[in-house]
Amino acid sequence: MTEEIKKLWPELEWIKDPELREKTARTWEIALERSVLTADDLNRIPFTLLCGPDLKVTFMDHKRCVVHVARDAGMKMNEFFRSELPVNMDVLIAGAILADVGKMLEYELDVNGKAVQGLYGQYLRHPFSGVSLAEECGLPPEVCHIIAAHAHEGDLVKRTTEAYIVHHADFMTFLPFKSRLIV
């Protein structure tokens, strides 16, 4: 795991399984190698292109928030539901960290250095490209499932508990920006 990825994703340390942690980090390394974006860009660009140009919440602000919300929800579910609805925390955290890794292939930079959706992103949304990257790195199907099912594409499949958690953590930290009522 590179220092750049450790700095970008300190939450990788929450993954107890060293092999899963390394494969999760490697997926981000490959995505950034193939992207026009750098790790520094992720701390600068807005987390979505759907909320207008004035959004100050960065890609990493959003992504790390999703991981924290998902982890906290998983811990509470394990605490209250125990063996009735067990949450695999390593799978949950890896899936949350990787949910938007495919966006690295969606973006292009315009002449002003602003991130915009590129041709690749118009044809293949990030759940598809994210699964492809994760499979290339040998991540297990339960993590790939979270990547595939976290967005609206997952509305047509049966989600695992971990995928539901990441899906809701992602949307609860996105939809209020998209449709908030200003009073």
C-alpha positions, -999 to +999 in steps of 0.1 A: +000+000+000+015+033-010+018+063+013-005+083-010-033+058-005-027+055+033-030+093+035-061+094+013-078+065+032-067+062+068-099+042+073-082+013+055-067+005+089-103-004+101-102-035+079-088-063+101-081-088+073-047-077+059-053-093+025-087-076+021-071-043+032-043-046+007-066-055-022-089-026-013-059-002-013-046-017-046-079-011-063-076+026-054-039+026-066-049+012-100-079+035-104-057+066-097-030+053-121-056+052-149-074+084-140-067+120-151-073+129-114-047+128-087-052+121-050-048+158-044-076+165-069-100+143-048-095+167-019-104+196-043-131+186-067-168+186-056-182+152-047-209+153-073-215+171-106-252+172-099-254+200-073-240+230-092-206+246-093-207+262-059-206+230-039-178+231-014-180+195-002-151+176-018-151+141-032-131+129-002-153+147+023-182+128+010-165+095+005-150+095+040-183+105+055-200+076+038-174+052+052-178+066+088-216+066+086-216+030+073-191+018+099-211+034+127-244+019+114-228-016+111-215-015+146-249-004+160-266-032+140-242-058+154-247-044+189-285-045+188-293-073+164-263-096+171-266-129+153-301-121+139-286-098+113-248-099+115-228-073+096-194-083+083-175-052+092-145-059+070-167-064+040-188-033+049-158-010+053-140-023+021-172-019+001-178+016+015-143+027+006-146+012-029-182+023-037-171+052-059-136+040-070-150+037-106-156+075-107-118+078-112-125+065-148-156+086-153-140+120-151-120+142-175-105+176-169-117+205-190-094+233-203-098+250-169-089+219-149-124+214-138-136+178-134-163+169-159-179+136-170-159+121-198-170+099-227-162+067-207-184+079-178-213+086-203-212+049-213-202+032-181-212+045-147-190+040-118-207+009-103-197-010-134-162+003-137-157+000-099-166-037-100-142-042-129-114-026-110-122-046-078-124-079-096-090-072-113-076-068-078-091-101-066-117-086-042-144-111-031-179-111-046-195-097-014-174-065-017-180-063-055-217-066-048-216-035-026-199-015-053-224-028-079-255-022-057-247+010-039-262+033-065-296+032-083-283+003-105-287-018-074-324-011-070-331-041-093-311-067-073-314-082-038-289-064-016-269-079+012-272-062+046-238-046+040-249-033+006-280-018+021-259+000+047-235+015+021-264+024-002-282+043+025-251+060+039-243+072+004-277+085-003-283+101+031-251+121+026-260+130-010-297+136-014-299+165+011-275+184-011-294+177-043-328+185-030-325+206+002-350+231+012-334+265+017-352+284+045 
